[in-house]
Amino acid sequence: MAADDILCAEFMDWDLDTSTCNADGLKREKQLSAPQRRCYSLCKRKSFSAFVASKRDDGREPGSPSWRCCGQTFERHSAFHKHAARTHHAEIGRLTQTTYERLLRRLEEEAETEQPDQREADPADVLAWIPETAHISEEQLRNGPGKVLLYYRYCQVEDPHVVCAWQKALCEKLHLTGKVRLATEGINGTVGGTNTATRLYVDAMRAHPLFKMEEEDFKTSEGGADCFKDMTVGVYKEIVPMGMDPDVLSYQLAGVHLEPEEFHEEVQALLAKGDLANDTVLLDCRNFYESKIGQFTQCLAPSIRKFSYFPDYVDHNLDLFRDKKVLMYCTGGIRCERGSAYLRSKDVCKEVYQLKGGIHKYLERFPEGFYRGKLFVFDERYAISSNNDVISDCRYCGCPWDRYQLCSTEFCYQLVLSCPACRQDGRTACCPTCRAKVGASHRREECECTNGRPRIPRDA
């Protein structure tokens, strides 16, 4: 839905007298990125128009409009517009901010339910890349010990819909679950299945001439098909949702890749410097709920809710990175490819490096290294571990706890850290607002967890 359409819907039944906003939390227009400023300006114009409309004197005869405000009657548009701008600028500013935040939430919700491009693929011989399984029983493909695979490959895909059709057929035949994203810039996937099925999947991916993948390109963990609800394969604009056109910001601009051993040495040297380590930033480019349960020692972990906020976070905190060496990391490496490219495009850092293979590969080599706590994963497990550290705590009682569960309120998709004792007492919601609505339907994510925290934190 276009921003103009959303705004028109927002203003239809808006009670202007009850619209309020905390002035201390307002974003300054000059701090916004160019697209955000355009959106904010649109909200400002709409808010001014709504205020003017709310003061119209409808008792007048048709064709003779007037406006009543502050005990005065205004016969001309220009006179009332000047009065509104001079006397009610603060009120209109609050209306603007309220509308802007509503619009952002609406657009974010639509982005989170992003639908893939459903165009049908042209007829193609996808069977050529489907492995032969006649010698393997259905039992081996469906039941038994399993794995979850995590991988990505940036490459030029001329027709992603053909590859999409192949992936759907391949995953269906192997009884895999998970999600695969395809775009003209490559492929990104995480799938679960039995050991036999995932082995065949890796072999099929490696055999396909388009991707040129190696064994080490796949990150594995214990799991299986039950780690995901279903299998989703689709064609999207980006293989990782950053909100930046790949034609404008290419992965080819990414930072220097460091093997886990090299990254370990860099972090070791950084920690050895102690308070003198002011020339290097160890940057976690994941979301706040990921870094909350596990992170590298002495890292900078931005309090952002999704990766599409990362570019704005960089824009608002450029001084943090100015003339610094930056060591970036994420779960499997893919977010660093685009994140480091964006940071390099700002031309403020001395050097930008990224952990090749992400935390996954680092923990394979250094399970008791400088990464402490759990590794968040985007499936039904929520986290996997390689050490016994617990770095987070229960949202209610504060005891050490790092096992996420969904908020118990229907339609709220926030994750909650609530220990067994607190859960037994019924404390299973993400915040007091949701706790009061347990069992009731309400709009997605409209709770204190979302509304009470800044969209883009300023750490500089």
N, C-alpha and C positions, 0 to 999 in steps of 0.2 A: 504494500500500500504506500502511495506517495505521501510525503510529509504534509503537503497541502490538504490532502483528503483526510488525514488523521486529525489535523488541526481543526478542520471544519467540523468534524464529529465532536471534538473536544469542546467546542464553543456552543454547541446546540443548546445544551441545558445547563450551562455553567452558572452557578449562584455566585455572582461577583462579590457579594458582601461577606462570604465565608471563606474566600480564598486567602490563605495565609502562608507565610514561609519564613523560616528563620534567617534573618539577614546575615548573620555571621557565617552561614553556610553557602551563601550565594557565590557562584562562579563569576569571576570578572570576565567580561567579554574579550578583553585584550589577551587573556590567557588561553583562549580557545584556539584550536586549529582552524584553518581557513574553511573547511566544510562545516565545522561546528559554528563558526561565526555567521555563516549564511543561514544556518538553521535558527540560530539565536535571533538574528535580525528579522526573520520571518515571524517568529514568535512575538517579537516586540511590536511589529506592525499589527498583528492580529489582536494582541492584548490592548493596544491603544484603541483599535476599532471597537472591540468589545466594550471597553469602558465608555466610549462615546455613545454607543448604542444603548447602554444601560441607563444613561441620563436623559434619553430622549423623552420629551413630553408628548405622550400619545393622545392627550386630551385635545390637542389643537386640531384645527380643521385640516383635511388632506391638502397637501400642497403648501402648507405654511408650517414647516418644521421648526421646533425650538427645543432647547435643552434646559433642564432645571438642575442646578447644582449650587451648593453652598448658599442657599437662599436667594439665588439670582436666576434670572431668565435670560438666555442667550438666543438671539434671533438668527445669527449668522454662524455658519460652520467655522469660519476662520477665528471668530472671537472665542467660541467655546474651545476650539483646539488649543489656542494659546493659553486659556485658563487651565485646561487639563494638563498641559505640558508643564506649566509653571507651578501649579498648586498641588497636583496629584501625581507628580513624577515618581515618588516613593511607592505609592500604591500600585501604579502601573508597572513599576519595576518588579514588585512582588508577584503580580499577575504574570509577567513575562517569565520570571524564573520558574514559577509553578508550571506554566505551560511547557516550558523547555524541558523540565525534568519529566513531565508526563510523556512528552513526545519521545524522549530518549528511552524511557522504559518500554514504550510501545514498540519502537523500532528494534530494541534489543530482544524483546520477546519474539518478534517476527523473525529476527535473525537466528534465534536459538531453535526455532522450528523450521529452519532453512530447508527447503525442498530441493532435491536434485533435479537436474534437467532430465525430463522424462522422454525426450525425443527418441524414437525407435532407431535402433542401429540399422545400418544398411545390411543386407544379407551378406554374411561372411562365414567362412569355413572355420568356426571356432573349435570344431571337433579335432582339428589338427593338433591343438595344444592341450587336449584333455588326456590325462594319463590312462593307460589301460589298467583296469582293476579286476579283470575276469579271474585272476589268480588269487584275489583277496576276498575274503568273506565279508558280508554285511556286518557280522558281529565284530570284526576287527575295525571296521570303519565307524561303528556306532558306540561300542562299549569298550571299557578298559581304561587304563591310565592315559592321561592326556597332557597337553601343553597349550599354552597361549603364545602365539607369535605376534611380535610387533616389528614393523618394517616400514621403510619408505624408499622411494627412488625418484629423484628428479631427473627427468629426461623429456625429450620432445615427443608428445603423443599426437599424431596427426588426426586420428579419429578415436577419441576416448570412448565413444559409444560402442564401437566394435570390441574394444578391450573390456568394457563393462559387460557385454553379453558373454564374453568368455569367462570372466570372473564369476558371474552368476551361475553359469553352467558348471564350472569347476567346483565352487563351494557347495552347490547342491549335491553334486555327485559324491563329494567327500563328507557330506553331512557336517559341514563346518558352520559355526555361528560367529558373529562379530560385525565388523563394519569395514568397508573398503571405500575409499574416496578416490575418484579419478578426475583428472583435468588434463588440459593440454600440456601442463607443466610436469605431469608425472602421476605417481600412485602412492597412496598412504593407506596402510591397513593394519588391523589387529584382529586376528581370528583365533578361535579355539576349537579343538577337536581331539580325537585320540592320537596317540603317538604315531600310529600308522597313517592316519589321515593327514596330520600336519607334516609328516615326512614327505608324503606324496605331493602336498601343496608346495613345499619348499623346492622339491625337484622340478615341479611344473614351472614355477616362477623362474628358476635358474635356467631352465631350458628355453624359455621364451626369448627370442633374439632382441626384443625391444628393450628389455630392462637390464640385461647383462649383470645380474646379481650374483653375489658370492655367498657362501655359507655364513660368513661373519656379518652379513648385512641383516640377518634376522636375530632379533633379541627374543629369548625364550624364557618362560617361567612355568612352574607347575600349575596346571589348571585343566581346562577342557571345554567342551561345548556348553556346559552348564554355567560357565562364567558370563554368558551373554544371553539375552532374552530371545534374540533371533539373528538373522543374517540380513544386513543391509548393504547393497552395492549401488552406488550412484555416481553421476557425473556432476561436478561442481566447478565453480570458477577457480577455486584454490584447493590444494590438497591439505592445507592446514588453514583454518579460518582466521586469518589475521585482518581481513578487511582492506587489504592493499592489492590493487590490480597487479598480477604477476608480470604484465607487460611493462608496467611502470617501475616496479621494484622486483628485480629478478634474484633468485637464489644464487645466481652466479656472482653476485656481489658479496657473498658471505665472507665471514672472517676466516682466519687460519685454523684448520682443524688440528687438534692435539689428541694424540693417542692417550688412553687412560693413564699410562705410565708417565707421559709428559705432563699431563694435567695434574697428576698427583705431585710431581716434583714442583710444579709452579705453586700449588696450594701450600705445600710444605715450606717453600721459601717465603711465601707471603706470611704464614703464621710465625715463622722464625723472626721476622722483622718486628712483630708486636706492634707497638704504638707508632713505629716509624713507617708502617706500611700504608702511607697515604698517597702513593703513586699508582696503586692498583685497586681495581674494584672487582670483587668476585660476585657476579650477577646471576641470580636465579630468575629466569624469565618465565617461570610457571605461574599459576594462579595462587592466591593466598592460601586456599584450603589445601593445596598440595604441599607448599613449603611449611605449613603449620605443623605437619606431622613428620617431616623429614627434610633436612637441608645440609649443605656443607657448612662447616664451622666458619663463623665470622663472615657470612655472605650478606649481600644486600638482597632482600626478598621483598619486592614491591607488593603492596596490599591491593592487587588488582583482582577482579573477579573473573576475567576471561582474557584470552590472549589478544583479542581484537582491541583491548584497551592499551596494549603495550606501546604502540606508536605514540599515542597521546601522553603516556607516562614519560617516555623519552623526551618528547617535546617540552613537557612541563618541568623536567629535571635535568636539563642539559648540563648545568654546572657540576652535577655529580660526576660527569664523565669527561669533563673538559681536561685535556692534557693528561689523561690517565690511560693506563693499560687495563683493558677489560677482559676478564675471563668469564665466559658465559657457559651456562649449562641448562639442560632441561631433561625430560624423561628419557627420550630416545634419540634426540638430536635434531628432529625436524623443525621444532620451533626456533632453535638457534640458527638454522639456515636462513630463515627470513628475518628473525630478530636481529641477528648480527649485521645482515645486509642493511636493514633500516638504520641501525646505529652508525654504521660506517658512512651512510649517505649524509649524515649530519656533519661529518668532517670536523669533529671536535676531539676525538680520541687519538692517543698516540698509536695504539695498536688494539685490535680486537681479535680475540681467540675464542674458540668454542670446543667443548668436549665432544670428541667424535664418538658416536654411539650413545651419548647421553649417560645418565646415571646408571641405566641398565648395564651397559658395558663396563662402567667403572666398578660397579659392585661385583661383577664377575671376577675382576682382577683384584680388587681391594675390598672384600666384604667387611673388614674391620678398619677401613681407612678413615678419611676425613669427612665422609658423608655419614651423618648420624640420624637414627630414626628410621621410619618406614618410607617406602617409595609408593606414592599414590599412583593407582592405575585406573583407567576409565572402563571398568567392567564391574560385575557384581561382587568382586572381591574387595574393591576399593583400595587395597594396599597389599604390598608384599614386603618381606623383610629379609635382611641378611645379617642383622645384628640385633641385640636385645635392648637397645636404647629406646626409651620412650621420652620424647622431647615436648610433648603437648599434654594437656590436662583436660579433665572433665569440665564441660561447659557449666555445670551446676555446682559441684562440690569442690572442684579444683584438684582432685587427686590425679596422679599420672594416668593418662588414658589416651589412646590414639587409634581406636577402632570406630570408623565412621558408620553411621546409619542414617537413612533418610528421615527428615522431619515427619512426625506422625500425622501432621495435618494434611488432609487431602489437597492436592494441587500445589502444595509447596514443595519445591525440589531442592531445598537447602539441605546440606549435610550437617549432622549433629554429632558431637563428641559427648556422649552421655554414658557414664560407667554403669555396670550392672546394678549396683545399689540404687542409683538415681532412676534408672529405667524401671526398676521394680516399684519405686514410689510414684511412677507415672510421669516422670519428667523426661519426656521423649520428644518434645517440640524444640524448634531451633531458637525461639524467643518467647517472651511473655505474650505478645500479640497472637502468635500461632498457638500457644498453649491454651489460650482462652477460646480458640476456635477448633480444638481437636474434634475431628469427626464432621466438621462443617465445611462446605465448599466455599472457596473464596478465590479471588483472582491470583494467578500465579505470581509468586515472589513478592507480593505486596506485604512485606512484614518488616519488622525492625532491623533484621539482619541486612536487608538490602537498602532500605531508606535511611538507616542511621549511619552509613559509612560513605565517605566521599567516593565518587566514581573514579576519579583520577587523583591519587594522593600526591602531595608535593613533599618530597624528601630532601630537596636541595636546600 
